[in-house]
């Protein structure tokens, strides 16, 4: 079998490949994940995010689809939540080095902006930098006003030592930074014992501050209520901490405990 893009893909040699693709798309629809692969490109959007984020991978000079040179001052903060892929990116455009500071969104193809429904999503209103692997221009009015479109394919092809295979996507963004921070530049010169001491003391200071906060709360509310509040807050995990923090005030521990005691019927086992 040959695809429309001229890439020979034999389903006789890889009989389960097509099943994997169909199953992957079915799972993606169920869990709300974006489809991040295509027959004509063996890598994912996350690979492209790594390229955009890491100056060692990203070409030094990119081009907009209008042919203007692009210099990346700051790729932005890698967003692990819903919304644009990078928050607060900064680029310079053209011979006048026109500055654009906005959010950046990464896709395989330009049409993915519409396929993923970003145009009607207010979280993407600040996107002005649309980065794709494949070239192409979206019609006027599809992207937010003032947006630039940047394709990576030709620029990456011009880097003889570049290979997507060398990218370990699991290390991004936690263990690979776009630019070293002053703190990291200083700490990297420390001995292993000095770094370990810093981490241990930082952890202990965090525990101390929590204990101090708990002590004040216990004086005001009592130990049972504070424990109750903290357990509920922890059960809220990351996205629901605020509503779970309100629950203890709506149903305090004393009232909850009295209700549980009134409804509790001990069973006698013979």
N, C-alpha and C positions, 0 to 999 in steps of 0.2 A: 504493500500500500504506500502511496505517496501523497503527502498533504498538499493543500493548495499553495503552500509556501515553498514547495520543492524539497522538503526534508524527508528522506526515505525512512519510514517507520514500519517495520515488519511486525504485524500482530501474530504471524506464525512463529517468529522467534521469541516474542514477548507476549504470549497469549493472555496474560493477566493484566497487562498494562492498561488496556481500555477499561477493564472492570475497576481497576484502582481509581482511574480518573472519574468514572461515573459514581463510585461509592464516595470518593472524596467530595464531590460536588453535593451529593445528597446529605452528607454529614454537615457540610458547610451551611446548607440551607437550614438545617435543624438547629444548629447552635448559633446562627447569626454571624458566622465568620465570612469574610470576603473570599471569593475565589481568587487565588493568587498564583495561578499557574495557567499555562496555555500550551497547546501542542507545538507552537512555533518558538517557545522559549522555555528552556529547561529549568529556570530558576524562579524564585519567588519575589514578591514585592519586598520582602524583608532583606533579600540580597541587595536590592537597589537602595533601600534605606541605609544599609551599611555603607554602600558606596558614597551616598550623599553625605553621610555623617563623618566619615573617616577621611582626613586629608591625604592619608597614605594611599587610599584607593581612588579617591575622586580626582579626575583630571584637573590640572591646574587652571586651565582655561576651558570654559564651556561656551556654547553658543545658544542664543535663543532661536526659535524657529523663524524669526525675522532676520537672522544672520548677524546679530550683534553679539560681541564678546561679553562673557559673564565671568566676573570674579566673585567667588564666595568668601565673604568676610566672616560670616558665622552661619553654620547650617541650621542653627536653632536648637531648642531643647527637644530631645526625643520624647514624644508624647506616648506614654504607655496606656493612656485612657482613651475614651471615645473622643473623636474629633480629628483635626488635622494631624498628620504624622510628625510635624516639627513646628514648635511654637517659637515665634520671635526670631525667624531667620533674617539675615541681612546679606544682600548681594549688591554688586556694582555693575551697571549696564553701559555698554557702548563706550565711545572715545571720551565722552564727557564724564564717565564714571558716575552716571546717575544712580542714586542710592534708593534701594527698595528695602524697607523693613516690614516684614509681614510673616504670616504663617506659610508653611510649605507642605504640599501634598504630593506623595509619590505614587505613581501607577505604572503598570506595564505599558499600557497604550493610552493615548489621549482620550479615547471614548470611554475609558473606565470611570472618568469623572461622572458621566451621566449614568452609566450602568450601576454605579454604587449610590446614586441618588444624592450626591453632595450638593447639587445646585439648589435643592429645596431645603437643605439642612442648615439652620442658622449657625451651627457650630463652625461651619466652613466659610462664614462671611468674610473673615480676615485673610483668607488665602489669596495671595497674589503671585505665588511661585508654584507653578505646576510642572513637576519633573516626571518624565516618563523615560522608558527605555526606547521604545519605538518612536520614530519621528511622526509628525502629523500636527495639523492645526485644527483646533475646535473653532467652529464659527463664532463670530462676534456675539457677545451677549450670553454665552454659555458659562464662561468663567466670571468671577467677580470683576468689576471694572478695574482696569489698571494691571491686570495679571499678565505675566510673561510665561511663555511655554518653552521648556528646555528638554531636549532629548539627549540621552546619554550614549546611545548606541555607537555613533561614529567616533565620539571622543574616546570611548573605552577601546574601540578597535584600534585607535592610533597609539595605544599604550602597549608596546610589545610584551611587557612582562606581566600584564594584568590577566588574571583568570578568576572567574567566579568560584572555581573549585577551591581556591585558597581561603575563601571567606568562611569563618566559623561563626555562623549567625548567633549561636548561643552565647557568645562573649559580648554581644552588643545589647544595650548600651552600657551595661554595668561595668564591664572590664575593658572597655575601649572608649576613650574620650576623644572628642573632636580636637580640642586644644588642651594641653596640660594646664592645670590650675596652679597658681603660685604655691599653694600648700603642697600639692603633689610633687612639684619640682624640688621643694625643700626636703620633704620626708623621704624621697627616694635616695637621698644622700645619707640617711641615718643607717645605723647598724640594725640588724634584725631584732636585737634585744630592745633597742630604743623604740622601734616601731611597735613591738609587742607591748611594751610598757604604756605607750600612748593609747593603744586600743583597749587595754585592760582598764586603764584609769578612766577613759571616756565611758566605758560600760558601767563602771562603778559609780561615776558621777551621775549618769542617767538613772540608775537605781536609787541613788541618794535623793535626787530631786523628786522621784515618784514617791518615795517613802515620806518625804517632807510634805508633799501634797496630801497623801493619805492621812498623815497625822493631823493636819489641820481639819480635813473633812470629818475624821472620826470624832474630833472634839465637838464639831457642830451637829453631826447627824447620828453618831453612833456607829460602832464597828459593823453591825449587821447590815445597816442601810448602805454603807459605803461598799461593802463587799458585793451586795446585791447590785448596786449601780455599775460597778466595774465589770462584773460578770456579764450583765446585759450589754454593756458597751462593747465588750470583746466579742459577744455573739453577733453584733452588728457588722463585724468585719470592716472592710475599708469603705464600702459605699453606703452603708446604713448606720454608721455610728451616731449621726445626729438624731434620727428618729428613735433609736434604741436608748439614747441618753435621756430622751423625754419620758420614756415609759416609767422609770422609777418615780417620777414626780406625779404621774397620773395614777399609779398604783404603788404606793409606798410599801416597804417591806412589812411594816407592822400590820397593815390591812391585809396584805397578801398572806402573811403567816396565820393571822386569825381565821381567814377564810379557809385555808388549807386545813387548819386544826379542826374547824367545825365540820368539814366534809370528810375528814379522815375516819374510817371505820376499821379498827384493828381486827385482824382475823386470828382466831384462836385455832391453832393446829393441834389436833389430838394425836 
